[in-house]
């Protein structure tokens, strides 16, 4: 099922974007020779950026519409595209928490914190984490963030 979703997502999101803008070259001495087609680098970068943007929008749409399994798939595609930021990782953690999957929820929450999401009050109050809030894995991430912030406040050292 996930493979089908991934293939449909890539085809729907990437297909039209990757079909445009190619450079056609032909050696002047080789009349009748096949035309070489290659994507232009700038165009390809723009197309990949557009695909990544669509992945992010699709992930957030699924998240806000409570289709957490689908959102997880799109967030992972965004990660594989190298375009996930800390808020995307946070939302992925929320999806896993809503699905009752403690280990990946804690993993991606930790990655989000490492990436810059440091609002402890928001994390503690977020209803997405209601089902896993009392688990050791969730507490470890939150306690680590609190300890880092306390250490930084005392000695002025940056968060590690």
BELFEN-V523309 format. One record per pair of residues at least 4 apart in sequence whose ideal C-beta (glycine too) atoms are under 7 Angstrom apart, sorted by sequence separation. I is the first residue (numbers start at 1). J is the second residue. D is the distance in whole Angstrom. If there is no record, write none. Layout:
i-><I & I>
j-><J & J>
d-><D & D>
This chain:
i-><1 & 2 & 3 & 4 & 5 & 6 & 7 & 8 & 9 & 10 & 11 & 14 & 15 & 26 & 39 & 40 & 41 & 42 & 43 & 44 & 45 & 46 & 47 & 48 & 49 & 50 & 51 & 52 & 53 & 54 & 55 & 56 & 57 & 58 & 59 & 60 & 61 & 67 & 68 & 69 & 70 & 71 & 72 & 73 & 74 & 75 & 76 & 77 & 84 & 86 & 87 & 88 & 89 & 90 & 91 & 92 & 93 & 94 & 95 & 101 & 102 & 103 & 104 & 105 & 106 & 107 & 108 & 109 & 110 & 111 & 113 & 119 & 120 & 121 & 122 & 129 & 135 & 136 & 138 & 139 & 140 & 141 & 142 & 143 & 144 & 145 & 146 & 147 & 148 & 149 & 150 & 151 & 152 & 39 & 62 & 78 & 79 & 84 & 96 & 112 & 113 & 133 & 152 & 27 & 78 & 132 & 151 & 152 & 26 & 152 & 62 & 63 & 96 & 97 & 26 & 62 & 75 & 96 & 129 & 78 & 149 & 24 & 25 & 148 & 59 & 62 & 93 & 96 & 148 & 24 & 75 & 22 & 23 & 59 & 93 & 22 & 58 & 59 & 75 & 92 & 93 & 22 & 23 & 75 & 21 & 124 & 21 & 55 & 59 & 89 & 90 & 93 & 123 & 72 & 75 & 21 & 55 & 56 & 89 & 90 & 120 & 55 & 72 & 89 & 71 & 72 & 120 & 52 & 55 & 86 & 89 & 120 & 56 & 68 & 90 & 105 & 118 & 63 & 113 & 18 & 52 & 59 & 86 & 120 & 17 & 68 & 69 & 85 & 86 & 87 & 98 & 102 & 52 & 60 & 68 & 86 & 97 & 100 & 106 & 110 & 118 & 56 & 63 & 94 & 97 & 106 & 109 & 113 & 17 & 102 & 17 & 94 & 97 & 103 & 97 & 102 & 106 & 102 & 14 & 13 & 13 & 13 & 9 & 5 & 9 & 6 & 5 & 9 & 2 & 6>
j-><5 & 6 & 7 & 8 & 9 & 10 & 11 & 12 & 13 & 14 & 15 & 18 & 19 & 30 & 43 & 44 & 45 & 46 & 47 & 48 & 49 & 50 & 51 & 52 & 53 & 54 & 55 & 56 & 57 & 58 & 59 & 60 & 61 & 62 & 63 & 64 & 65 & 71 & 72 & 73 & 74 & 75 & 76 & 77 & 78 & 79 & 80 & 81 & 88 & 90 & 91 & 92 & 93 & 94 & 95 & 96 & 97 & 98 & 99 & 105 & 106 & 107 & 108 & 109 & 110 & 111 & 112 & 113 & 114 & 115 & 117 & 123 & 124 & 125 & 126 & 133 & 139 & 140 & 142 & 143 & 144 & 145 & 146 & 147 & 148 & 149 & 150 & 151 & 152 & 153 & 154 & 155 & 156 & 44 & 67 & 83 & 84 & 89 & 101 & 117 & 118 & 138 & 157 & 33 & 84 & 138 & 157 & 158 & 33 & 159 & 70 & 71 & 104 & 105 & 35 & 71 & 84 & 105 & 138 & 88 & 159 & 35 & 36 & 159 & 71 & 74 & 105 & 108 & 160 & 37 & 88 & 37 & 38 & 74 & 108 & 38 & 74 & 75 & 91 & 108 & 109 & 39 & 40 & 92 & 39 & 142 & 40 & 74 & 78 & 108 & 109 & 112 & 142 & 92 & 95 & 43 & 77 & 78 & 111 & 112 & 142 & 78 & 95 & 112 & 95 & 96 & 145 & 78 & 81 & 112 & 115 & 146 & 83 & 95 & 117 & 132 & 145 & 91 & 141 & 47 & 81 & 88 & 115 & 149 & 47 & 98 & 99 & 115 & 116 & 117 & 128 & 132 & 83 & 91 & 99 & 117 & 128 & 131 & 137 & 141 & 149 & 88 & 95 & 126 & 129 & 138 & 141 & 145 & 50 & 135 & 51 & 128 & 131 & 137 & 132 & 137 & 141 & 138 & 51 & 51 & 54 & 55 & 58 & 70 & 74 & 73 & 73 & 77 & 73 & 77>
d-><7 & 6 & 6 & 6 & 6 & 6 & 6 & 6 & 6 & 5 & 5 & 5 & 6 & 7 & 6 & 7 & 6 & 6 & 6 & 6 & 6 & 6 & 6 & 6 & 6 & 6 & 6 & 6 & 6 & 6 & 6 & 6 & 6 & 6 & 6 & 6 & 6 & 6 & 6 & 7 & 7 & 6 & 6 & 7 & 6 & 6 & 6 & 6 & 4 & 6 & 6 & 6 & 7 & 7 & 7 & 7 & 6 & 6 & 6 & 6 & 6 & 6 & 6 & 6 & 6 & 7 & 6 & 6 & 6 & 6 & 6 & 6 & 6 & 6 & 6 & 5 & 7 & 6 & 6 & 6 & 6 & 7 & 6 & 6 & 6 & 6 & 6 & 6 & 6 & 6 & 6 & 6 & 7 & 4 & 4 & 5 & 4 & 6 & 4 & 4 & 7 & 6 & 6 & 7 & 5 & 5 & 6 & 7 & 7 & 5 & 4 & 4 & 4 & 4 & 5 & 4 & 7 & 4 & 6 & 6 & 7 & 5 & 5 & 5 & 5 & 6 & 5 & 6 & 7 & 6 & 6 & 5 & 6 & 4 & 4 & 7 & 5 & 5 & 7 & 5 & 4 & 6 & 5 & 4 & 7 & 6 & 6 & 6 & 6 & 5 & 7 & 6 & 6 & 7 & 7 & 4 & 5 & 6 & 5 & 4 & 7 & 5 & 5 & 4 & 5 & 7 & 6 & 7 & 6 & 5 & 6 & 6 & 7 & 4 & 5 & 6 & 6 & 5 & 6 & 6 & 5 & 7 & 3 & 7 & 4 & 5 & 7 & 7 & 5 & 7 & 6 & 5 & 4 & 7 & 5 & 5 & 5 & 6 & 4 & 5 & 7 & 7 & 6 & 7 & 5 & 6 & 5 & 5 & 5 & 5 & 6 & 4 & 6 & 6 & 5 & 5 & 5 & 7 & 5 & 5 & 4 & 6 & 7 & 6 & 7 & 6 & 5 & 6 & 6 & 7>
